[in-house]
Amino acid sequence: MPSFFKYEGLGNDYLVLDPASWNLPLTPERIRLLCDRHFGLGSDGILSGPLPATDGGVLCGLRIFNPDGSEAEKSGNGLRIFARHLLDTGRVQTGTPFHLHTVGGIVECTLSDAGHRVRVEMGRASFDSRKIPVTGPAREVLNETVEIGGRRLTFCAATVGNPHCVVLGQPVTPETACELGPKLETHPLFPNRTNVQFLEVVDRSTIRIEIWERGAGYTLASGSSSSAAAAVAHRLGLCGDRITVRMPGGELEIEIGEGHAIRMTGPVRAVGRGEAAPDLMERLG
């Protein structure tokens, strides 16, 4: 039977499926069933890898799928989890950087603390409307407004390989995220949909966010959301270049370098491993 591995990073959990064992194509219907917490294995998404490297100097490739069956360009928590999986399966060592290829670009990962912490070089954040993308003229999308449900919201947009909408001046609560997040995710401003963060600046080195994740919904933690929110806080001059991001699931450390290069560091834990049962495989077809 095909095997699976499960990990979590700050309460954001993923299934790791190795194509060498898992030979069923990951269709949207199969992904939704596998991620279902009542009828499937249960997770916030699927990491499919290792895949053959497509670039020189890259260890391997990785595909990331949301629980609604859509594909994500990049996931900070997913990358930390997959790096830990590569350690657990003997493909990498702690302390030695290696590179992974994702749809959202090549990233560098380094494990420490026996694999319990992972640093990921997430690439450069951009606020360019053409790269995110955001409709309208070419511009940096900073402190703009949008009408949602009779409310005028102030937001910034960014990409770290996937799109983000960072909302300022609203209550940073799960209720706000669940009410306004889905409306912003699918707003016509964002032709590829968007992840949504509600941002509170605590001090020059600390922010707090609540997250509505594209294709996943309300989320306890997100590495790419933390990276985007921290980049926005830094770009607006509200924070310095080292930022602790607080989320319901825990904290991540973000460092912002030249040209808005993002380095993310945070924890990951193994949850379990096993084999898909014949009944599940029959339902997957």
N, C-alpha and C positions, 0 to 999 in steps of 0.2 A: 504494500500500500504506500502511496505517496506520503512523505514525512513533512512535518512542519515544525517551526521554532517560533516561540513567542517571547517578546521583550516589551518593556515599557520604559519610557523616558518622561518623568514627571507626570505620570498618569496617562500619557498618550501612548497607546499600545499598538503594536504592529505584528502581523504574521510575516515571517520570512519563509518564502517558498523557493527552493532551489530548482531551477528548470531541469537539472540532471535527474531529479527524483520526480518532479511534478510535470508530467508531459501533456496535461490538458491545457489547451490555450485558455488564457485568462480573459474570457469574454466579460462584458459588463454584468450579465446575468449571473455568471459563476462568482464573480467578485462580490456581488451583493449578498449571495447566499453564504459564502465563506465568512464574510464580515458580520453577518447577522448574529446577534448575541443570544438569540433564542433557538434558531434553527441551524446555525452554522458553528464555526469555531469561535467567532466573536473577536472583533478588533476594530481599531480606528483606520485601518488600511492594510495594504499588502505591499511587501517589498519583494520583488522578483529579481533574484540574482544568486550568484554572480553570473553575469553575461560576458561574452567575449569582448575584450578591449577593442575599441575602435580608433584609439590614438596612441602614439608612441609615449611611453612613460606612464601609462595608465594601467593600474592593476587589473581592473575589470569594470564592467558596466552594471547599472542598476536601473530598474524601472519601478516607479512608485504609483500605486493606485489608491484612490479614495474609496470609501465604503459605498458611494453611490455608483461605482463602476467607472468613473472618469479617471483620467491619468493626470497626475501632478508632475509639474516640471522639477520641483525640488521640495525637500522636507528636511528641516534641520534636525528634528527628533528622529526622523526616519534614517538620516545619514549616520547619526550617532549609534542608533540601534544596529544598522547594517555593519558598521565598523566593528562593533562588539561581536557580532556574529562571525565576522571574518577571523577575529581572534579566537573565538571558541572553536572554530573548525580548523585551526592551525594554518591559516593562510597569511596572517600578519603577526607582528610582535608589538608589544608595548614599547613606546618611546621612538619608534621608527615611522616617520611620515610616509603616507602612500596616497595615491590619487585614484578617485573614482569618477566615472563618466555618468552624468545624468542628462535628462532632456534639457534641464536648465543650465547645463554647463559642467565643467570639470571642477571638482573640489578636492582639497587636501585634508586628510584626517590624521590625527595622532592620538593614540590611546595612552592613558596613564592610570595609576592607582589600580593595577591588576585588571584593567579594562572597565572599571566602574566610572571613569570619567573620560570624555572624548572631546578633543578640540577640533573644530571644523572651520577651515577657511572657506567662507560662504561665497566669496566673490565680491564684486563692487555693487553697492546699492546705487540705483539711479532713480531720479525723479522726473525723467524725460517722458512726456506723454506718449511719444512714439514707441518707446521701449516697453512700457508697462503692460498693455496700452490703455490710454484714455482718449475718448473721442474729443474732437475739437482741434484748434490750431496747435502747432508744435510749441511746447512750453514746459517749464518745470511746474509740476502740479503741487503748489504750496498754498495753504490757507485759502482754498476755494470753498464755495458754498453749494449745497444741493438741498432741494426740498424733498423730504421724505415724510409721508403721513402727516402733513400739515406742519412739520418742524423744519426749520432751516438749520442744517448741520454744517459745521466747518470741518474740512478734511484736507489731508495731504495724501498723495499717492506715491507709491514707490515700487520698485522691483528689485528682488535679490535673486532673479532667475524665475520668479513667479510673482503675480500681481498682488498688491496690497493697498487697502484704503484705510488710513489711520485717522480716526475721528477724534477731535478735540472738543472739550467743553461740555461733554455729556457725562451723566453718572456712569462710573465704571463699575457696573454690576452685571451679574448674569442675566437679569431681566432685560437690561438695555441691549445686551448682545443678542439675546434671543428675539427681541422685538424688532430691532432695527437691522441686525446683521443680515438676515435673509433678503431684506428689501434692497440693501446696498449690494449684496453679492450679485444680484441679477439686474442691477440698474443699467439702463442703456449707456451710461457713461463708460461702462467696462465691457467691451465686446467679448472678452474671454472670461467673463465673470471675475470676481475678485475675492480674496481673503479680507476680512474686516477686523480691525483692532480698535478698541476704545481705550484711549490713553490718558493717564494721569501722571504728571510729573511730580514726584515726591520731593526730590532735591536734585542737586547738580549731578549726582551719580546714581540715582535710583528712579525708575519709573514703574508704574503698575499698569497692567493691561487686562482686559477681558477680550475673548477671541470668538469670532464666528468664522469657521474655516470653510472655504469653498469645497463643496462636495462632501463635507463631513458634518457640518453644523457646529453646535456649541462644543468647545474644546477646552480641556483643562490647561493645556500648555502647547506651545508651538515654537519651534526653533526659528523658522523663517519669519513668523509673525514677530517674534522678539527682535530679530535682526532688523526688520523693516521699521518697527516702532522706535527702536533705539536710533536708527539712522535718521528718522524724521526729527526726533527730539534733538539730536546733535545738529542737524542741518538748520533748525530754527533757532539755534543758540540757547536752548533750554537746558542742555546737559553737556558735560565734557566728553572725552573720548573713551572713558571706561564706565560702563553702565550696567548696573544690576537690574534685571528685568524680573519683576514679581508677577506671578500668575497663580491661579488657584491650585495648580499642580506642583508649584515650587518655583525655584529661581534658576535663571541662566545668566552667565556673565558674557557681556558683549564688549569687544574692543573695536574701535573704529580708527582705521589708519588712513593713510594718504589716499585721496580719491574715493573716499567712502568705502574702502576695503573693510569687510566685516569678518571678524574672528569670533566664533561662538564656542563657549565651553560649558559643558553640563554633564549630568549623570545619566547613566543607563543601567537597567537591571534585567537580568534574564528571568523569565517567568516560567517557561516550561518547554517541553518538546514532546512530540508524539507522532502517531500515524493517523491519517484520515480513515475513518471506519468505512467498511463496504457500503453501509446504508447511505452515508453521505456521498460517497463516490457515485452510487447509483443515481442519486438525486442530481448530482452535477452533470450526469450524462456522459 
